[in-house]
Amino acid sequence: MAAGVQARVVIVARDDALAGPLSEGLDRLGWRTVTARGAYAAMAAVADLQIEAAIIDLAGGEEALSLAERLKEACAPRRLPVVGVGQPHPSLELRGFDLTLAAPLHPAQAAMRLETLVRTAVAEEEFELRVETFADRGRSLDVPEPDSAAFQVLAIGEPAPQFLALSNALARDGAEVVGAFTAYTAFDYLHERRFDAVVLWAGENPQEALSIAAGLRRNTRLYHTPAVLYMRPESYVTASEAYHRGITDVATPETQESETARRVVELARAYRRQTSVRLALESARTSGLMDAATGLFTRDLFAAHLARLAQASKLRNRALSVCVLKVAENPDLAAIRKDGWLARAIPQIGSMIGRLVRVEDTAARLGPDVFALALPATPAGAARAAGERIAAVIGCTAFEAGEGKAPFVVEFDLGVAEVGETAGRALEEAAAEAYARKAS
């Protein structure tokens, strides 16, 4: 491998028919790729680089079919999601493939699937580490239990024959399908019940279907719910436009209903797995070890967990960054602090930070108005963007300053460092930057 290569995905393919366009598209979307022509090069890539996922062209024959398990073993203990591209087969899941997708594979479609798979893998690693950290303090976290109930699918759109055929195919696969003919009815269902996937019939008005998908992505509770667009072959909406509007997968009636139903069920299964891990991680909040006011990690608990995270990041060859957020001092805030209104706002601020981080991140309260984040599988640049996003959201929130007084807002001084030799040194560097900055 060439020195200085920073790739996130290895694409294993014998030729450029699949690898070329996919590699170019993923690179543009921020998923830097490296292409391997065979098993040896692929094994070297996952062993030497910080590869987060693998995509294997199943046209490579028996070697390709047996490669998923070998790649996972080569980069253990780092979890490596593996996606197969080609003709799906029931045995592929047993051979280590997390997901199989039919060709051609659109780069935006691949990027969304990779985002979900990688985040789930990192969250599962984080859960294992939290179990150890909490066990050291005599607390146990519940292991995520697989939900064996039938998948719940919401089918939105006019009852066209093709759409009804797909609904019937989903029911044959064991999914429970609920129909909603309008967007209003659909969002009533979505707010009342939990669904594992949404299928949108584009029909005569594909823009309405895309608007519903956009509405899902604007809702924090529904953001990760997979949405499949089922559209007519002559539709003027392109697959590229659909993927960039938040659609997870695109199908047409030209595809066999059984194949489309299989893809919907596969998405539902991945979403349920992701939800299970998220709930398991969130159970830490009720452990009795968290900061009582904010629900975040305490200073001591964070220090112990950060040390474990740092050790694991080296073993797994993953980046790890820390971010320190300190409430910025300014003349207007001095009076607010003196009158006790800042202290009253801190629980809400801490709670907001806890909701704004990814489920696999660890948020802590280090001091009265100082917070820290540990972000696994995250380089310094991405960690800074995450910290700035959190600061910007809280900076738009008005907090009560007392009767007859205007509400106040909070700015943060921000510091970021990627963990190198020791986690303690990185945290000191991030804190030093935060304390040296002045809020603009």
N, C-alpha and C positions, 0 to 999 in steps of 0.2 A: 504494500500500500504506500502511496506517495505521502511524503511528510506534509503536514499541514492540512490534510483532508478533514473537513468537518461535515460529515454526512449524518443524516438522521434515519434514512431509509436505504436498505439494500434491495435492489431489484435483480432477481436471478432469472435470466433469460438467455437463450442461445443466440438470438439475433435481435435486431432493433425494431422488428415489426411491432412488438408490444412495448419494449423498453424505451425506445427513442421518444415517441410522443409523450408517454407517461412520465418519463424522467424530466423532460423539458417543462411539462405542465406543473409537476410537483415542485420543481425548483422555483418556478415563478411564484408559487403559493407559499413559499417559506419552508417547504419540506425538502431540504437538500438531499440529493440521492447519489448513490454510487452503484454502478452496474457490475454485476458479476456474471461471467459466462458459464460458470459451472460451480459445483459444490465446493471445491478447494478454495476458490477466490471468495465465495460467500462466507465460508467458515472463518477465513482470515479477517474479513471485514467485521464480522460481529465480535471477534475476539479482540481486535486492535482498536476499533473505533467505538464511539458512543452511539451505536446504532440503536434506534428505538423501535423499529419494526422491520419486517421483511415482506416483500411481495414476490411470489414465485409463479412463473409462467408454467402452468401444468402441462403445456405441450412438450415439455422436456422429458416426458416419459417416466419410467420407473424411478430414475434418480431424483427427479423433481418431486415425485409423490412421497419419497422417503426422506426428503431434506428437512421438513419442518421440525421433526423431533431432534435431528442432529444439530440444527441451528439453535434451538432452545437449550440443548445441553451445552453447546459451546459457549454461550454467554451467561449461563447460570452463575450466581443466583439472581442476576437481572432477568426479569420476566420479559420475554420477547414475543409480542403478537406476530402471527404469521398469517398472511392473506394469500390464498390461492386464486389465480385468475385462469378460468377455463371452464370446462364442463364439470359441474358439481357432481359429487358422488357421496353417498352416505358414509363411506369408510374414511373420508378425508378428516373428519372431526376426530376420529380415533387415532389418526396418524399425526396429530399435532397441529392441524390447521384450525385457527380461531374463526376463520371466515372464508367462504369461497364466493367469488363474484364472476359472473359471465362476462366474457369479452364482447365488445370493446369496453374498456374501463376509462371513464372520463376523469381527468386529473382532479377536478373539484369534488367529484363523488369519492375518489380514493382518499383525498385529504380529509373529508369529513369522517370517513370510516376510521382512518388512522388516528385522528384526534380522539375519537371515542375509545378505541382499543388501547391506545397508549395511556390515556388518562386512567382507564380502568386498571391497567397493569400497575401503574405507579401507585394508585390508591390501594391496591391489594398488598403491595410491598409496604406501604405506610401502615396499613392495619396490622401487619405482622410485627412491625417495630413498636407500635403503640401497645400491643398486647404485652410485649416484654417490658416496656417502660412502666406500665400500670401494674404489672405483676410484681415488680420490684417494690411497689408501695402497697401491696396486699389487695389490689383491686383487679377484677377480671372484666374483660370486655367480651360481649357476646359474639361468637363466631357467626358470620352471615349464613342464614339458612336459605337454601334454594326454595323458591316459591313454585310449587308444583301445580298450582291452579291453572286453568285454561287461560291462554293469552287473550286479553281484551283488546279488540280492534274497533276503532270508530271509522266507519265508512261515510264520507261526506260527499253529497252530490245527488244529481237527479237519478232516478232509477232506470238508467239505460240498460239494455240487455247485456252489454259487455260487462258493465259494472256489477250487475246482479250475478253474472257467471263467476266473477272473481270472488264475490262475497260467498258464494256457494263453495268454491274451492277452498277458501279460508276455513269455512265451517268443517269441511271434510278433513282438514289438517288439525282439527281440534280447537280452533280459535272460536271465541264467542264474538260475533259481529253485531254491532249496534249501528243502525242507519240513521243518518241525519240529512235531510234534504236541503237545509239552508245553513248559512254561516251562523245565524243567530241560534238556531237549535243546537248546532255543533258546539258552540262555546258554552251554552248552558250545560251540555253533557260534560264537557271538559272541566268545568268548574265544580261539577257535582261528583264526578267519578274519576278514578284513575284508569288510564288506558296505556297499553304497552306499545301501541303504534296507531298511526292515523293514515288512512288511505283517502286521497283526494281525487275525485273524478273531474277532469278538466272539461270534457264535454264541449258545449258551444261557447263557454265563457272561461277560458283557462286563467284569465287575469284574476277572477274571483278566487280560484283555487290558490293561486300564488299569494294573494292577499291574506288568505287564511293561514298559509304557511308562515308568512311574515309575522302575523299576529302571534303564532306559537313562539317564534324566536324572540319576540319582545317581552314575553312573559317569563319571569325567572323560574316559576314552578314548572312551566311546560317547555322550557327552552330545549331540553335534551330529548324530548319525545320525538321519535323518528316519524317522518312524514314522507309517504310514497305518493308520487304524482302519477296517476293512470290517465294517459291522454291519447287522443285519437292520432293516428299516424300522420294525418294532413294538418295537424295543429301548427300554427305559426310561431308558437313558443318553442324555442330551442332548448335542448337538454342543458346547454351551458348556462342559459338564462335561469332555468329552473334551479340548478344547483347553487347558483350564486344568490338566489332569493331565499335559500334556506331549505329547499327540498333535499331529502336524504337519498332518494332513489327515484328513477324514472322508468316507467314501463308503458307499453302500448298493447292494445288487443292482439297485435301480431305475435306477441310473446304468449306462449301457452299459459292459461290461467293457473295451472298447477305450478309452473316455474315462478310466476309472479307471487303466488301465495307462499311458496317456499321462501322467497326473498323477504316478504313481509314478516313471516314467522321468525326468520333468522334475525332480523332487526329487532323484533320484539324480545327475543331471548337475550340479545346483547344488552338491550336497554334495561331489562329486569335484573341482569347480573350487575350492571353499573349501579342501579338503584339500591340493590342489596348491600353492596360495598359502602355506598354513601351513608346508608342508615347505620351500618355497623360503626363507621368512623364517628358519626355524630353522637353515638351512644356515650362517648367519652364525656360529654357535657353533663351527664347525670351520674358521674362516677363519685362525686363528692370531693374530688381533688382540684377542681378548677377554681379560678378566682370568683368569689361569690358575687361580686358586683357586675362583672362583665361576661362571665361564662367562658373566659379564655384561659389558657394555660397560665399557671402562676410562674413567677420568676424561677423558682427552684425546679419545678417540674419541666419547664422549658429547657433549662440548662442540661438536665439529665437526658431529655429526649434529643436535644440537638447533638449531644456527644454521640448518641447511638446513630442518629441520622448521618453524621459525618463519617463514622466508621463504615456504615452500610454503603454510602455513596462511593467510597473507594473500592469496596468489594464488588460493587455492581457497575463500576465505571460510569456513573451518572454524575452530572453536575449537581451542585447544591449551593444555593445562595441564601443569604440572610438580608433582611431589610428592617431598618429601625425607623419608626415614625414617632416623632416628638412634637407635641403641641407647640406651635411657634409662639414666641413672645412678641407682643406688640402693645403699644400704649393703650389701645382700646380694651385689650384683654386683661390688663392689669386690674382695673376696677372690677371686672366680671369675676376674676379669680378671688379678689379680696372679699367680695360679697358672697362667695360660695357657690355661684351659679355654674362655674366651670366644673366643680366637683359634682354637682347634680347632673351635669350633662355627660360625664365620663361613662357611666353605665350604658347609656344609649350609644355613645361613640364606640365603645368596645364591642357592643352587640352588633353594630353595623359592620365593623371590621371582620368579625367572625362570619357574618353572612356574605361578605364581599370576596373573601378568599376562596380558592378552589377547595374542594373537599379534602384533597390530599395534602394541603398546606397546613402548617401549624402556626396559629396566631396566639400571642402571649401578651400579658400586661407585665412589663418590667418595673414600672414605677407608677406614681400617681397619674401621670399623663404621658407616659412613654410606653410604646407598644413595639413588638417585634414580630417578624414573620420568618419562618423557615420554609423555603420553597424547594422541594426535591425535584430533580430532573429539570432544573431551571438555571440557565446561565445568568450572569449579572445583568445583561441588557434587558432580558425578559423580566427579571425580578424588579428592575427599576421601573419598567412600564407598568407592572402590577401595582407597585407602591404608589406611583403617580395617579393611576386610575382610582385607587381607593381614596387617596387624598382629595382628588377632584370631586368624587361623589359626596364625601363628607363635607367638603368645602361649599357645596350647594345646599346644605341643610341648615336651617335656622333653628337655634336653640333658645329657650326661654331665658330672659334676663331679669324678670321681676315685673310686677304690676306697673304699668305706665312707662316701661322702658322698651326700646326697640330690641328685637331679638338679635343675638350675636351669631357669628359664624366662626368656624375654627379652621386655621391653616396648619399645615405640618411642615416641619423641617425633616428632610428625608436623607437617609444614608443607606448605601447598598454595598455589599461585598460578596464575592464568590468564595466559598470555603476552599482553602488550599491545604496548608500543613495542619492547622488545627481549627476547630469550630470557634473556640474562644477568641482566637486572634481575629477571625473574620467578623465576629460580633463586635469586638472592640473597634475595628476599622469602620464598620457601618455606624456605630454609635458616635465615633469621633467626627465622621462626616456630618451626621445629623446635628450635632451640637455646634459645629462650626458654621453651619448654614444659617442664612437669614431668609425668612419667608418673603417671597417677592410680592 
